[in-house]
Amino acid sequence: MKKLTLALLVVAALNSGIIFCQKTTNNGTSGTMQISLSAEPSSKESELLPGLKNPPKVGTKAEFTYVPKNGLENVKDVKGLVYIYANYTWKLDDIEITQKGAVYACSYQIPKDCAFLAFKFYANTSEGIISDTNQDQGYIFTTVDSENQKIPGSNVAWGTFRNSNFNTDFGQYFREFSASDEASEFWVKKEIQEHPENFPRFVETYFQIAKIRKPEQFDTIAHVLARQFLNTYTDLTEDQYAKMYNLYAFDLKDEKRADSLREVLLKRFPKGRTAQLKSFQIASQVTDHSAKVKQFEAFLKKYPITELEGGQPFFYRTIYNFLLEDYFNNEEYDKLKTLLPQLNFANLIEGYHFTISKAYHYKAVPFPVLNELSQAIIAELLAKLDDASYVQGIYLSPQQALNNAQEQLNRKLRVQMRISAELNKPSEVIKYGDYLSSEAKYTDSELNEIYIKALLQEHKEVTQQLEVAAANQALTPELKELLKETYTVKKGTDAGFDSYLNSFKNKGLKDRIQSDLIDEESPELIFEVQKGKEVRIPSEDKIIVLDFWANWCAPCKKSFPAMQQLVENYQNDKTVAFYFINTSETSKDYKEVTASYFKKYHLDTMTVLFDKKTENAQRNTKTFSKFASLFNSSGIPRKVIIKDGKIRFTSEGYSGNPDELKDEMNAVIDMLKSEN
């Protein structure tokens, strides 16, 4: 009987006033949309991500190569994400990604229940986040099992991920592309046909599609189908019942049916989310503060966080914040510390802000008391750093959530260091300073002074810490004098201190440059002068700096004043030569325009050469195109530094900071010189 009822429900869903999408065939007749997800797909290597088998198999480790493009070609520290659809639930995960020269080696362990994968590559830059989703076409795949059978859920994922009506859930993965609503309907209905037993797990998606496709008929369609659905499936989970409740309460505005379902939820799941929410709402309406405290305390006893299944509902956060502040303000510190183990990392961060940080700022609580409470909360924070409480939905990946958590922890550690310093507890200052992440250490001049003074109080050597702080340009005047004292003691004189101090200015930059150095064979450097005579630049026994630019490129010309200063600084150095290569021009008179521009702005110390044109070419890119091919980018300005016929360094673009550009070029040149 159940199978018959289920069959009737599926028929109802498939014929509920929303037709299968159609397309016109070559002969003008209508036919069913062709399905690209075959039942027995053949495996081949992906052209987009070399090494990745397509379709990918669940339970295996996918290993593939990513070739940066779409703005990521010369960006450092590219990262990778993957949206997955597993067990009819969307998740966001990280992929392992390691730079190997100009490409990235990637790997990802595909979960056994994963039906769909969508990879995304991105990097944080000074201009914001740059991401690559294959020029809006996506790096998307449906998966198969060991028998080459599709995984349940693949149709739903394929039909919804590519539709702009759902795309806001996926961080705007697609900017302009969108599958049609008809296509989404087709794939969702196909999932119903193939896996009717799983219909409860994606029924809300069906209703979303129905509302989009037939808004004028939605009320009728939804009422009929929802009634049959609830009659057919009598063993739904609380979450599935809750989704049907939301349908009646918010989409259909059917209060009677919604109230009926709410009663079902309360009866079947007496300690579930609906019951919790009801109790929370009752407690929240209490106006007397003391009575509300008791209500919230009773709530936590009735619904202990340790018995909670799934993610933490929003109202637990509200309750914890209320109680923490109450205990703190009323000096019930023992009750506050007893509550701490219940809180997740995100709760603790928020609680710390509204209690410890606030009290420290206003000096409202004696420092010894504040110190004890702060350390108690930080101990919990350190223990729960990786509890993923910042992973909410599919907005942050596990690694992104951990990075966010570490950043939040750093802020609280800085407060604790200041509290410990106020109490003259140097060992505590050092202890909590050492918990700072490597990215956060020695970047705050005030904190550096607190930390280094604590080291001195504990009779520890501080020269290294002073030098790191100097490299980060984070020395207070007092620390600068201290560094000078240590230098003078070591050298016997303060002569040369300024040069010594400046040597640290670009230490961080030099570390980055060292990791960015490459060793690629350079194309021949064949250009021409203004009158057309060919010039070949020998690259042996010299460091050659090429600056590829064009008259139409504003950032190129904005970088010229800084580059001119570099040219003048090295004009007596016969081991270094600068050439400014005009390329990629679109106008016919680009040589005359170039000469006029350099004369107008007195750039006569800069040697200008012109790229040549290949036969029948519109632009002068003969040599530059070879470099562009190596770097997978034709963007300019492009700096290329060559030594002994090998490309050793390259950079694209201009940040607008002339000092940064000069520091970078000087650091590369000095580093290459030191190799001799």
C-alpha positions as CSV (number, residue, x, y, z in Angstrom):
1,M,0.0,0.0,0.0
2,K,2.9,2.4,0.9
3,K,4.5,1.9,-2.5
4,L,1.3,2.6,-4.3
5,T,0.8,5.8,-2.2
6,L,4.3,6.9,-2.9
7,A,3.9,6.3,-6.6
8,L,0.7,8.4,-6.6
9,L,2.6,11.2,-4.8
10,V,5.4,11.1,-7.3
11,V,2.8,11.3,-10.1
12,A,1.2,14.3,-8.4
13,A,4.6,16.0,-8.0
14,L,5.5,15.4,-11.7
15,N,2.2,16.6,-13.0
16,S,1.4,19.4,-10.5
17,G,0.8,22.1,-13.0
18,I,4.5,22.5,-13.7
19,I,5.4,21.0,-17.1
20,F,8.7,19.4,-18.0
21,C,10.8,21.9,-19.7
22,Q,10.9,21.5,-23.5
23,K,13.3,22.6,-26.2
24,T,12.9,22.9,-29.9
25,T,14.7,20.3,-32.0
26,N,16.3,20.9,-35.3
27,N,13.1,20.0,-37.2
28,G,11.1,22.5,-35.2
29,T,9.2,20.0,-33.0
30,S,9.4,20.0,-29.2
31,G,11.4,17.4,-27.4
32,T,12.5,16.7,-23.9
33,M,15.7,18.4,-22.8
34,Q,18.7,16.2,-23.4
35,I,20.3,14.9,-20.2
36,S,24.0,15.3,-19.9
37,L,24.2,13.1,-16.8
38,S,24.3,9.6,-18.2
39,A,23.5,6.6,-16.1
40,E,26.7,4.9,-16.9
41,P,29.2,7.7,-17.6
42,S,32.6,6.9,-19.1
43,S,35.6,8.2,-17.2
44,K,38.0,10.6,-18.8
45,E,40.4,13.3,-17.6
46,S,39.0,16.8,-17.1
47,E,40.3,19.4,-19.6
48,L,39.7,22.2,-17.1
49,L,41.5,20.6,-14.2
50,P,44.2,18.2,-15.6
51,G,44.5,15.0,-13.6
52,L,40.9,15.1,-12.3
53,K,38.9,12.1,-13.5
54,N,35.6,13.1,-14.9
55,P,33.2,12.1,-13.5
56,P,35.0,12.0,-10.2
57,K,34.5,8.9,-8.0
58,V,33.3,9.2,-4.4
59,G,35.5,7.9,-1.7
60,T,38.7,8.7,-3.7
61,K,41.3,11.4,-3.4
62,A,41.0,13.7,-6.4
63,E,44.4,15.0,-7.4
64,F,44.7,17.6,-10.2
65,T,46.5,20.7,-11.5
66,Y,45.1,24.2,-11.4
67,V,46.5,26.7,-14.0
68,P,45.8,30.2,-12.7
69,K,43.7,32.4,-14.9
70,N,41.1,35.1,-14.9
71,G,43.2,37.5,-12.8
72,L,45.0,34.9,-10.6
73,E,48.0,34.4,-12.9
74,N,50.5,36.4,-10.9
75,V,48.7,36.6,-7.6
76,K,50.4,34.8,-4.7
77,D,48.8,32.5,-2.2
78,V,45.9,31.3,-4.3
79,K,43.5,29.2,-2.3
80,G,40.8,26.7,-3.3
81,L,37.2,26.0,-2.1
82,V,34.7,23.4,-3.1
83,Y,30.9,23.4,-2.8
84,I,29.7,19.9,-2.3
85,Y,26.2,18.4,-2.2
86,A,26.1,15.4,0.1
87,N,23.1,13.6,1.6
88,Y,20.9,16.4,0.1
89,T,22.8,19.0,2.1
90,W,25.1,21.8,0.8
91,K,28.5,22.1,2.4
92,L,31.6,24.3,1.8
93,D,35.0,22.7,2.1
94,D,38.7,23.5,1.5
95,I,41.0,21.8,-1.0
96,E,44.6,21.2,-0.4
97,I,46.6,23.5,-2.8
98,T,50.3,23.9,-3.2
99,Q,52.1,26.2,-5.6
100,K,54.5,24.3,-8.0
101,G,56.1,27.0,-10.1
102,A,53.4,28.7,-12.3
103,V,50.7,26.1,-11.4
104,Y,49.1,24.6,-8.3
105,A,48.9,21.0,-7.3
106,C,45.5,20.3,-5.7
107,S,43.9,17.4,-3.9
108,Y,40.6,16.8,-2.3
109,Q,39.2,13.7,-0.6
110,I,35.7,13.3,-2.1
111,P,33.2,12.2,0.6
112,K,31.4,8.9,-0.1
113,D,28.0,10.5,-0.2
114,C,29.0,13.5,-2.3
115,A,26.8,13.9,-5.4
116,F,28.2,17.2,-6.8
117,L,31.4,19.3,-6.7
118,A,32.0,22.9,-7.7
119,F,35.5,24.2,-7.3
120,K,36.4,27.8,-6.8
121,F,39.9,29.4,-6.7
122,Y,40.5,32.8,-5.1
123,A,43.1,35.1,-3.5
124,N,43.0,38.0,-1.2
125,T,44.7,41.0,-2.8
126,S,45.2,44.7,-2.0
127,E,42.4,45.3,-4.5
128,G,40.0,42.8,-2.8
129,I,39.2,39.2,-3.5
130,I,39.9,37.9,-7.0
131,S,38.2,34.6,-7.8
132,D,38.2,32.2,-10.7
133,T,35.1,30.1,-11.7
134,N,36.3,29.3,-15.2
135,Q,35.0,32.5,-16.8
136,D,31.5,32.0,-15.3
137,Q,31.3,28.5,-16.7
138,G,32.2,26.8,-13.5
139,Y,34.5,24.0,-12.5
140,I,31.5,21.7,-11.7
141,F,31.2,18.0,-11.7
142,T,28.7,15.3,-10.7
143,T,30.1,12.2,-9.2
144,V,29.7,8.4,-9.5
145,D,30.3,5.5,-7.2
146,S,32.7,2.6,-7.8
147,E,30.1,1.0,-10.1
148,N,29.9,4.2,-12.2
149,Q,26.4,5.0,-10.9
150,K,25.3,8.5,-10.2
151,I,25.0,9.4,-6.5
152,P,21.6,10.3,-5.2
153,G,21.1,14.1,-5.2
154,S,23.1,14.9,-8.3
155,N,20.1,16.0,-10.3
156,V,19.0,18.4,-7.5
157,A,22.4,19.9,-7.2
158,W,22.9,20.2,-11.0
159,G,19.5,21.9,-11.4
160,T,19.8,24.4,-8.6
161,F,23.5,25.3,-8.2
162,R,23.5,26.9,-11.7
163,N,20.3,28.9,-11.3
164,S,20.6,32.5,-10.2
165,N,17.5,32.2,-8.0
166,F,19.7,30.0,-5.8
167,N,23.1,31.5,-6.5
168,T,23.1,33.9,-3.5
169,D,23.5,30.8,-1.4
170,F,26.8,30.0,-3.1
171,G,28.7,33.3,-2.7
172,Q,27.7,34.5,-6.2
173,Y,29.7,31.7,-7.8
174,F,28.2,32.7,-11.1
175,R,28.1,36.4,-11.9
176,E,26.0,36.4,-15.0
177,F,25.4,32.8,-16.1
178,S,22.2,31.2,-15.0
179,A,20.4,28.0,-16.0
180,S,16.8,28.5,-16.8
181,D,14.0,27.9,-14.2
182,E,12.7,25.3,-16.7
183,A,16.0,23.4,-16.5
184,S,16.0,23.5,-12.7
185,E,12.5,22.1,-12.7
186,F,13.5,19.4,-15.1
187,W,16.4,18.2,-12.9
188,V,14.5,18.3,-9.7
189,K,11.7,16.3,-11.2
190,K,14.2,13.9,-12.5
191,E,15.5,13.3,-9.0
192,I,11.9,12.6,-7.9
193,Q,11.6,10.0,-10.6
194,E,14.9,8.3,-9.8
195,H,14.8,8.6,-6.0
196,P,11.2,9.0,-4.8
197,E,12.2,7.5,-1.4
198,N,14.4,10.6,-0.9
199,F,11.7,13.1,-1.7
200,P,11.4,14.3,1.9
201,R,15.0,15.3,1.9
202,F,14.6,17.9,-0.9
203,V,10.9,18.6,-0.9
204,E,11.5,22.2,0.0
205,T,13.6,22.6,-3.1
206,Y,10.6,21.3,-5.2
207,F,8.4,23.9,-3.6
208,Q,10.9,26.7,-4.3
209,I,10.9,25.7,-8.0
210,A,7.1,25.5,-8.1
211,K,6.9,29.0,-6.6
212,I,9.3,30.4,-9.2
213,R,7.7,28.5,-12.2
214,K,4.0,28.9,-11.4
215,P,3.5,31.8,-8.9
216,E,-0.1,32.2,-9.8
217,Q,-0.9,28.5,-9.3
218,F,1.5,28.0,-6.4
219,D,-1.1,28.1,-3.7
220,T,-3.2,25.4,-5.2
221,I,-0.2,23.2,-6.2
222,A,1.4,23.5,-2.8
223,H,-1.7,22.7,-0.9
224,V,-2.5,19.6,-2.9
225,L,1.1,18.3,-2.9
226,A,1.8,19.1,0.8
227,R,-1.4,17.3,1.9
228,Q,-0.4,14.2,-0.1
229,F,3.2,14.5,1.1
230,L,2.3,14.5,4.7
231,N,-0.2,11.7,4.3
232,T,2.4,9.6,2.5
233,Y,5.4,10.2,4.8
234,T,4.5,9.6,8.4
235,D,8.0,9.1,9.8
236,L,9.5,12.5,8.9
237,T,12.4,14.0,10.9
238,E,11.8,17.1,13.0
239,D,13.6,19.2,10.4
240,Q,11.4,17.9,7.6
241,Y,8.2,18.6,9.6
242,A,9.6,22.1,10.4
243,K,10.1,22.8,6.6
244,M,6.5,21.8,6.0
245,Y,5.4,24.1,8.9
246,N,7.4,27.0,7.3
247,L,5.6,26.3,4.0
248,Y,2.2,26.6,5.6
249,A,3.1,29.5,7.9
250,F,5.1,31.7,5.6
251,D,4.5,30.8,2.0
252,L,0.8,29.7,2.1
253,K,-0.2,31.9,5.1
254,D,-2.3,28.9,6.3
255,E,-2.4,29.5,10.0
256,K,-4.7,26.6,10.8
257,R,-2.6,24.0,9.1
258,A,0.6,25.6,10.4
259,D,-0.7,25.5,14.0
260,S,-1.7,21.9,13.5
261,L,1.9,21.0,12.3
262,R,3.3,22.9,15.2
263,E,1.4,20.8,17.6
264,V,2.7,17.7,15.8
265,L,6.2,18.9,16.3
266,L,5.7,19.7,20.0
267,K,4.2,16.3,20.6
268,R,6.6,14.1,18.6
269,F,9.7,16.1,19.6
270,P,9.1,17.4,23.1
271,K,12.7,18.5,23.5
272,G,13.3,19.5,19.9
273,R,13.9,22.8,18.3
274,T,10.3,23.9,18.1
275,A,9.8,23.1,21.8
276,Q,13.0,25.0,22.6
277,L,12.0,28.0,20.5
278,K,8.6,28.1,22.3
279,S,10.2,28.1,25.7
280,F,12.7,30.7,24.6
281,Q,9.9,33.0,23.4
282,I,8.0,32.6,26.6
283,A,11.1,33.5,28.7
284,S,12.0,36.4,26.4
285,Q,8.7,38.1,27.1
286,V,9.3,38.2,30.8
287,T,9.9,41.9,31.7
288,D,11.3,41.5,35.2
289,H,15.1,41.1,34.8
290,S,15.6,38.8,37.8
291,A,12.7,36.6,36.7
292,K,14.1,36.5,33.1
293,V,17.4,35.3,34.5
294,K,15.7,32.4,36.3
295,Q,13.7,31.6,33.2
296,F,16.8,31.4,31.0
297,E,18.7,29.3,33.7
298,A,15.7,26.9,33.8
299,F,15.8,26.8,30.0
300,L,19.4,25.6,30.0
301,K,18.6,22.9,32.5
302,K,15.7,21.7,30.5
303,Y,17.5,21.8,27.2
304,P,21.2,21.3,28.0
305,I,23.6,22.2,25.2
306,T,25.2,18.8,25.6
307,E,22.1,17.1,24.3
308,L,21.7,19.4,21.3
309,E,21.8,17.7,17.9
310,G,23.0,19.7,14.9
311,G,24.1,23.3,15.0
312,Q,23.4,25.7,17.8
313,P,20.2,27.7,17.4
314,F,20.4,31.5,17.5
315,F,18.5,31.7,20.8
316,Y,21.2,29.9,22.8
317,R,23.6,32.7,21.8
318,T,21.0,35.3,23.1
319,I,20.6,33.4,26.4
320,Y,24.4,33.0,27.0
321,N,25.1,36.7,26.3
322,F,22.3,37.7,28.6
323,L,23.4,35.5,31.5
324,L,27.1,36.3,31.1
325,E,26.5,40.0,31.3
326,D,24.2,39.6,34.2
327,Y,26.6,37.4,36.2
328,F,29.5,39.8,35.4
329,N,27.6,43.0,36.3
330,N,26.3,41.5,39.5
331,E,29.8,40.1,40.4
332,E,28.5,36.5,40.4
333,Y,31.8,35.4,39.0
334,D,31.6,31.8,40.1
335,K,28.3,31.4,38.2
336,L,30.0,33.0,35.2
337,K,32.9,30.5,35.3
338,T,30.5,27.6,35.7
339,L,28.7,28.7,32.5
340,L,31.8,28.9,30.4
341,P,32.2,25.2,29.5
342,Q,28.8,25.3,27.8
343,L,29.8,28.1,25.4
344,N,31.3,27.5,22.0
345,F,34.2,29.6,20.6
346,A,31.9,32.2,18.9
347,N,29.8,32.5,22.1
348,L,33.0,33.0,24.2
349,I,34.4,35.7,21.9
350,E,31.1,37.7,22.0
351,G,30.9,37.2,25.8
352,Y,34.5,38.4,26.3
353,H,33.8,41.5,24.3
354,F,30.8,42.6,26.3
355,T,32.4,41.8,29.7
356,I,36.2,41.8,29.8
357,S,37.0,44.2,26.9
358,K,34.3,46.6,27.9
359,A,35.4,46.6,31.6
360,Y,39.0,47.0,30.7
361,H,38.3,50.0,28.4
362,Y,36.2,51.8,31.1
363,K,38.4,50.5,34.0
364,A,35.2,49.4,35.6
365,V,36.5,46.3,37.4
366,P,39.6,45.9,39.5
367,F,42.4,44.5,37.4
368,P,43.1,41.4,39.6
369,V,39.4,40.3,39.2
370,L,39.4,41.1,35.5
371,N,42.7,39.2,35.1
372,E,41.2,36.0,36.7
373,L,38.1,36.1,34.6
374,S,39.9,37.0,31.4
375,Q,42.3,34.1,31.8
376,A,39.4,31.7,32.5
377,I,37.7,32.7,29.2
378,I,40.9,32.6,27.2
379,A,41.6,29.1,28.5
380,E,38.2,28.0,27.0
381,L,39.0,29.9,23.8
382,L,42.3,28.1,23.3
383,A,40.6,24.8,23.9
384,K,37.8,25.5,21.4
385,L,39.7,27.3,18.7
386,D,38.9,24.7,16.1
387,D,35.3,23.9,17.1
388,A,34.1,25.3,13.7
389,S,31.4,27.4,15.5
390,Y,32.1,30.2,12.9
391,V,31.0,27.8,10.1
392,Q,27.5,29.0,9.5
393,G,25.7,27.4,6.5
394,I,27.9,27.6,3.4
395,Y,29.4,31.1,3.9
396,L,32.8,30.1,5.4
397,S,34.8,27.0,4.8
398,P,36.4,25.2,7.8
399,Q,39.8,26.9,7.1
400,Q,38.2,30.3,6.6
401,A,36.3,29.8,9.9
402,L,39.5,28.8,11.7
403,N,41.3,31.9,10.3
404,N,38.5,34.1,11.5
405,A,38.6,32.4,14.9
406,Q,42.4,33.0,15.2
407,E,42.0,36.6,14.3
408,Q,39.3,37.0,17.0
409,L,41.5,35.2,19.5
410,N,44.4,37.5,18.7
411,R,42.3,40.5,19.7
412,K,41.4,39.0,23.1
413,L,45.0,38.0,23.7
414,R,46.1,41.6,23.2
415,V,43.6,42.7,25.9
416,Q,44.9,40.0,28.2
417,M,48.5,41.1,27.6
418,R,47.6,44.6,28.6
419,I,45.8,43.5,31.7
420,S,48.8,41.4,32.7
421,A,51.1,44.3,32.1
422,E,49.0,46.6,34.3
423,L,49.4,44.0,37.1
424,N,53.2,43.8,36.4
425,K,53.0,40.1,35.6
426,P,55.7,39.7,32.9
427,S,55.5,35.9,32.7
428,E,51.8,36.2,31.9
429,V,52.5,38.8,29.2
430,I,55.0,36.5,27.6
431,K,52.7,33.5,27.9
432,Y,49.7,35.1,26.1
433,G,52.0,36.9,23.7
434,D,53.3,33.6,22.6
435,Y,49.8,32.4,21.8
436,L,49.4,35.1,19.1
437,S,49.4,33.8,15.6
438,S,52.6,34.2,13.6
439,E,50.9,36.8,11.4
440,A,49.9,38.9,14.4
441,K,53.1,38.8,16.3
442,Y,55.3,41.9,16.3
443,T,53.0,44.0,14.2
444,D,51.7,46.3,16.9
445,S,54.3,48.7,18.2
446,E,52.5,49.2,21.6
447,L,52.2,45.5,22.2
448,N,55.8,45.0,21.1
449,E,56.9,47.3,23.8
450,I,54.8,45.5,26.4
451,Y,56.1,42.1,25.3
452,I,59.7,43.1,25.0
453,K,59.7,44.8,28.4
454,A,58.3,41.7,29.9
455,L,61.1,39.6,28.3
456,L,63.7,42.0,29.8
457,Q,62.0,41.7,33.3
458,E,62.4,37.9,32.9
459,H,66.1,38.5,32.0
460,K,65.7,37.2,28.4
461,E,67.5,38.2,25.3
462,V,65.5,40.6,23.1
463,T,67.7,41.5,20.2
464,Q,65.9,39.1,17.8
465,Q,62.5,40.4,18.9
466,L,63.6,44.0,18.4
467,E,64.9,43.2,14.9
468,V,61.6,41.5,13.9
469,A,59.6,44.4,15.2
470,A,61.9,46.7,13.2
471,A,61.3,44.6,10.1
472,N,57.6,45.1,10.6
473,Q,58.2,48.8,11.1
474,A,56.6,48.5,14.5
475,L,59.1,50.0,16.9
476,T,58.1,52.6,19.5
477,P,60.7,55.4,20.1
478,E,61.6,53.6,23.3
479,L,62.2,50.3,21.5
480,K,64.2,52.1,18.8
481,E,66.5,53.5,21.5
482,L,66.7,50.0,23.1
483,L,67.7,48.5,19.7
484,K,70.3,51.2,19.4
485,E,71.7,50.4,22.8
486,T,72.0,46.7,22.0
487,Y,73.7,47.6,18.7
488,T,76.2,50.0,20.4
489,V,77.1,47.4,23.1
490,K,77.7,44.8,20.4
491,K,79.7,47.1,18.0
492,G,81.3,49.4,20.6
493,T,79.9,52.4,18.7
494,D,76.6,53.7,17.4
495,A,78.2,54.4,14.0
496,G,76.3,52.7,11.2
497,F,73.1,52.2,13.3
498,D,70.9,54.0,10.8
499,S,72.0,51.6,8.0
500,Y,71.6,48.7,10.4
501,L,68.0,49.8,11.2
502,N,67.2,50.3,7.5
503,S,68.4,46.9,6.7
504,F,65.4,45.5,8.6
505,K,62.9,47.7,6.8
506,N,62.4,45.2,4.0
507,K,63.2,42.0,5.8
508,G,59.6,40.8,5.3
509,L,59.7,41.9,1.7
510,K,63.0,40.0,1.2
511,D,61.5,36.9,2.7
512,R,58.6,37.1,0.2
513,I,60.9,37.9,-2.7
514,Q,63.1,34.9,-1.8
515,S,60.0,32.6,-2.1
516,D,59.0,34.4,-5.4
517,L,62.2,33.9,-7.2
518,I,62.0,31.7,-10.3
519,D,64.5,30.2,-12.8
520,E,62.9,30.1,-16.3
521,E,64.7,30.3,-19.6
522,S,64.2,33.8,-21.1
523,P,63.0,34.3,-24.6
524,E,65.4,36.2,-26.9
525,L,65.2,40.0,-26.1
526,I,64.6,41.3,-29.6
527,F,63.2,44.8,-29.9
528,E,63.6,48.0,-32.0
529,V,64.4,51.6,-31.6
530,Q,62.1,54.4,-32.7
531,K,63.4,54.5,-36.2
532,G,62.9,50.7,-36.6
533,K,66.4,49.4,-36.2
534,E,66.4,46.0,-34.5
535,V,68.1,45.7,-31.1
536,R,69.1,42.5,-29.3
537,I,69.8,42.8,-25.6
538,P,72.4,40.4,-24.3
539,S,71.3,39.1,-20.9
540,E,74.6,37.5,-19.9
541,D,76.8,39.0,-17.2
542,K,74.1,41.5,-16.3
543,I,70.9,41.9,-14.4
544,I,68.3,43.1,-16.9
545,V,65.1,44.9,-15.7
546,L,62.4,45.0,-18.4
547,D,59.3,47.1,-17.8
548,F,56.6,46.3,-20.4
549,W,54.2,49.1,-20.8
550,A,51.8,50.9,-23.3
551,N,50.7,54.5,-23.8
552,W,47.1,53.5,-23.1
553,C,48.0,51.9,-19.8
554,A,47.6,54.5,-17.0
555,P,49.1,52.3,-14.2
556,C,52.1,51.8,-16.4
557,K,52.8,55.5,-16.7
558,K,52.0,56.1,-13.0
559,S,54.9,53.9,-12.0
560,F,57.4,55.8,-14.2
561,P,58.5,58.3,-11.5
562,A,59.5,55.5,-9.2
563,M,61.2,53.6,-12.0
564,Q,63.1,56.7,-13.0
565,Q,64.5,57.1,-9.5
566,L,65.6,53.5,-9.7
567,V,67.3,54.1,-13.0
568,E,69.1,57.1,-11.6
569,N,70.2,55.2,-8.5
570,Y,71.8,52.5,-10.6
571,Q,73.1,54.7,-13.4
572,N,76.8,54.1,-12.3
573,D,76.3,50.4,-11.8
574,K,77.4,48.6,-14.9
575,T,75.9,45.3,-13.7
576,V,72.3,46.5,-13.9
577,A,70.4,47.8,-16.9
578,F,66.8,49.0,-17.3
579,Y,64.8,48.9,-20.5
580,F,61.2,50.2,-20.9
581,I,59.6,48.1,-23.6
582,N,56.6,49.7,-25.3
583,T,54.2,46.9,-26.3
584,S,50.6,46.0,-27.1
585,E,49.8,49.3,-28.8
586,T,46.7,49.9,-30.8
587,S,47.4,53.2,-32.5
588,K,49.5,53.7,-35.5
589,D,51.5,56.7,-34.1
590,Y,52.5,55.0,-30.8
591,K,56.2,55.7,-31.4
592,E,55.6,59.4,-31.8
593,V,53.2,59.5,-28.8
594,T,55.9,57.8,-26.8
595,A,58.6,60.2,-27.7
596,S,56.3,63.2,-26.9
597,Y,55.4,61.8,-23.5
598,F,58.9,61.1,-22.4
599,K,60.0,64.5,-23.5
600,K,57.1,66.3,-21.8
601,Y,57.8,64.5,-18.4
602,H,61.6,64.6,-18.6
603,L,62.1,60.9,-18.6
604,D,65.2,61.1,-20.7
605,T,67.3,58.9,-18.4
606,M,65.0,55.9,-19.2
607,T,65.9,53.8,-22.2
608,V,62.9,53.1,-24.3
609,L,62.6,50.3,-26.8
610,F,59.6,49.0,-28.8
611,D,58.3,45.5,-29.2
612,K,58.1,44.4,-32.8
613,K,55.1,43.2,-34.7
614,T,54.7,39.8,-36.2
615,E,53.5,39.5,-39.8
616,N,49.9,40.7,-40.3
617,A,49.7,41.6,-36.5
618,Q,47.7,44.6,-35.3
619,R,49.8,45.1,-32.2
620,N,53.5,45.1,-31.4
621,T,53.7,42.1,-29.2
622,K,56.2,39.8,-30.8
623,T,58.5,39.3,-27.8
624,F,56.1,40.2,-25.1
625,S,53.7,37.5,-26.2
626,K,56.3,34.9,-25.4
627,F,56.6,36.3,-21.9
628,A,52.8,36.4,-21.6
629,S,52.6,32.8,-22.6
630,L,55.1,31.9,-19.9
631,F,53.1,33.8,-17.2
632,N,49.6,32.9,-18.5
633,S,48.8,36.6,-18.6
634,S,49.1,39.5,-21.0
635,G,48.5,42.1,-18.3
636,I,50.7,45.2,-18.0
637,P,52.6,46.8,-16.5
638,R,54.8,43.7,-16.3
639,K,58.2,43.8,-14.7
640,V,60.6,41.1,-15.7
641,I,64.1,40.7,-14.1
642,I,66.6,38.5,-16.0
643,K,70.0,37.3,-14.9
644,D,72.4,35.2,-17.0
645,G,69.6,34.5,-19.6
646,K,67.2,33.2,-16.9
647,I,64.0,34.9,-15.7
648,R,64.4,35.3,-12.0
649,F,61.5,37.5,-11.0
650,T,58.3,38.9,-12.5
651,S,55.4,41.0,-11.2
652,E,52.3,42.4,-12.8
653,G,50.4,45.6,-12.1
654,Y,51.1,48.6,-9.9
655,S,49.8,49.2,-6.4
656,G,50.1,53.0,-6.7
657,N,52.8,53.0,-3.9
658,P,56.1,54.2,-5.4
659,D,58.1,53.3,-2.3
660,E,56.7,49.8,-2.3
661,L,57.7,49.4,-6.0
662,K,61.2,50.7,-5.4
663,D,61.7,48.6,-2.3
664,E,60.6,45.5,-4.3
665,M,62.9,46.2,-7.2
666,N,65.9,47.0,-4.9
667,A,65.3,43.9,-2.9
668,V,65.3,41.6,-6.0
669,I,68.4,43.3,-7.5
670,D,70.3,43.1,-4.2
671,M,69.3,39.4,-3.8
672,L,70.4,38.5,-7.3
673,K,73.7,40.4,-6.8
674,S,74.4,38.5,-3.6
675,E,74.3,35.2,-5.5
676,N,77.6,36.1,-7.3
